[in-house]
Amino acid sequence: MVLKAILFDHDGTLVDSEGVHYQMWLEVLKPYGVSMSAEQYMQIYSGMPTLDNAQDLVERFHLQASVDELAAKKLEVAHAYLQEHAFPLMSGAQAILDYFQQQPAIQQAIVTGAGAQIVNATVRSHQLASYFATIVSCDDVKQSKPAPDCYYLALERLDLKAEECIAIEDTEHGVAAAVGAGIACLAIPNAQSQGHNFAKAAAILPNLTAAQAWIQQHYQLVV
């Protein structure tokens, strides 16, 4: 089987950010006298777009705030963080990006439920712009993960068929989105998502280094 593109999730897959996002939400919720456990965040909110999380939080905790207001506060906190910091790359991220960038027949892309501002900060801080043929964020689609819309858009932009691509995700929602678009997906659970159901994944792997080896073993790489 010939592989033509690798589609990477952003938070928790390329960058180690989910723990930071959890702390950001705690900061946003504190003025409302509300908190949530790390386990609750992992099960419900990890890998979901900010607006979707805000809607659930407003409804679940009966917050005296609109969904848009809560989402805006989270984005403000994230923006302030990214002014001074960059999410660190996950172990093996630079190596897998470097390896497949050297394969001229393979394109790389980011397909994420995060906003463009957050993803662009990663790309800028780690000087990754030349690695990606396209970046699809939640700002580009009406329905983000677990809906498959973001992956359909990536296929359209890359002008490829689903069977010519493989996705790499760290959450159940992400895997569902990729598989929903007909794309095989590798799951790499992290501390926040290790309890998720990854039954739909083509394989469950410990890290990006293992994902690179799996792809090399299962796909024909055209030089």
N, C-alpha and C positions, 0 to 999 in steps of 0.2 A: 504494500500500500504506500503510495507516494504522499508525503506530507508537504503542504504548501504554506501553512501558517500556524503559529502558536499564539493563542489568545490568553493573556495573563489577566487575572484579577489584580486589583491594586492592594487594598487594605488587607493585611494578614497573609497575603501571598507574595507580593513583591516587597512590601514594606511592613515593618513590625509596628503596627499602629493601633491595633484593636484595644490594647490595654490603655493607650493614651486616650482613645475615644471614650472609653468607659469613664475615665477620670474627668474628661470634659463634661460628660452628661451629669456626673455627680455635682460638678460646679454649677451647671445650669439649673439643676433641680433644687439645690440647697436653699435658695430664697423662698421656695414654696413649702419648705419643711418636709420634703420628700427625698427618699433615698432608695436605692435598689442594690441588691447583692450582685457580686460578680457573676454568680451562677445564673441569676435572672437575666443579666445583660447577655451572657453567652447564649442562653436558650432562645431569647426573644429578639434581641436587637443587633447582635453581631452580624455584620455583612449586609445590613439593610440601609437604604438611603435615609438621610437626615429627616426629610419631610415625613416619611413613613413612620420613623421612630417617634417623631414629635406627635403625630396623630395618635399613636398608640398610648404614649405617655399621658397626653391630655385626657384621653378617655379613661384609661386605667386608673389614674390617680385623681381624676376630677379636678384638674388644675384650673385655676382662675387665670387662664391665658389662652389665646387662640393658637391654633396649630402653627400658623405662619409666624406668630410672635416667638413661640418656643424654638422653632427651627432657626429663626434669625439669630436668637441668642446663642444657639449652639454654633452657628457659622461665625459669629463674632469671636467666640472663644477659640475656635479653630484658627481663624485668621490671625489672632493675636499670637497664638502658639507658633504658627508658621512664619511669622515675622522674625522670630529669633531662633527657631529650630527647624530641622528637617526630620521627617520620619526616617529612621535608619533602614537600610535595605536588609531584607531577610538573608540569612546565611545561604550562600549559593546563588543569590540573585544575580550578582554581577557576572559570575562565571557562566551561568546558563545564557544570559543575554549576550555575552561576548561570543560564546560558542556558536549560537544560532545566527548571530549577525554575520559570521564568517561563512554561512551557508547561503550562497546567492539565490537559491531557489526557494528559500523559506522567508516569509515575512513574519514580523512580530507586531503585536498590537496589545493595547490595554483595553479591557472591557470591564467597566467597574460601576458599582452602585454609588460611588463617591461623586462629589461635585467636581466640576472642571478645575476650580480654584485649588482644591487640595491636590489633585493629580498633577496639575501643572507645576505646583511647588516642588513635588518630588522630582519630576523630570528636570526642572531647572536646577535644583540643588545638587542632584547627582549627575548632571550633564548627560541625560539619556535621550535627548530629542532625536538624535540620529538613529536610534534603535527601533523606533516604532513607525510603521506605515500609517497607522491611524490610532486615535484614542477616542473611545466611546465612553462618555460619562452619563450620569443620571440626568444631566441637563439636556441631553440629546434625544431623550425618549419620553413618552407620556407615562409608561409603566416600566419601572426598573425591576431588578431582580426581586423575587424569583420568576417574574415574567420573562419570557425569552426575547423581548423586543431589542434589548441592547446587543444581543448576539446576532439577531437578524440584520441589524443595521451594520454591524461589523462585517458580516458576510457580503452585504451589498457594497460597502465601501471598498472591500478588498477584491470584489468580483470573483468570489470563490464559492464552492459548494461546501456544505457542512462536512461531508466526508473527507474533505481535503484539509481539515483543520483539527486541532486538538486544543482544548481549554485546560487551564490550571486554576483551581479554586480552593478556598480554605473553609467554605461554609456549605451547609445543606442548601441554603437559598441559592448560592452561586452555582452549585452543581445542577440544581433543578433548572436554572435559567439556561445553562449551556445545553443540557440534554433535551430541554424543551425545544431548542432550535435544531435538534438533530446532531449536535456536536459531541463527540466523545470527550469525556472530562476526567482529568486526574484530580483526586482530592488529597490535599495536604493539611490534615487537621493541625491546629495549633492549640495553645493552652485555653483559648476562649471557645474553640469549636470542637474540642475532642469528643464531646458527648452528642454531636449531631449525627443524623442518619445519612450515611454516605452509600446506601445500597445502590444508587443509580450511577455511581462513579465507575469508570473503567478499571481503576485501581486506586487503592489507598496507600499513600507513600509517606515516608517520614519527613522529607525535605525536598528542596529543589534540585539538589545534587542527584537524588534518587530519581526524580522526575526526568532529568536529562538522560540518565542511563536507560530508563524505561522507554523513552521515545526513541533513542538510538537502537534499542533492541527490537521494537515493534514496528518501526516505520522505515521505509526506504527513503534515504536522504539523497536527493539528486544533487550532485556536485556541479 
